[in-house]
């Protein structure tokens, strides 16, 4: 018997998302301009949306001086 969409999604999440892999699901609503900018960045940088968002967060954290410290690094390794 074929799996339902819900079963496929559950299987995907179990396989790809969770504490063991240090991955977390991010779900958000963004406006049209932000979506268009994200799509342009994905194309220009030839990276996934996940990579572009992570890069933007890391660069902003560095710019604002709130990078992860040594104690936090140990917690996330």
Secondary structure, 3 states (H helix, E strand, C coil): CCCCHHHHHHHHHHHHCEHHHCECCCCCCCCHHHHHHHHHHHHHHCCCHHHHHHHHHHHHHHHHCCCCCHHHHHHCC
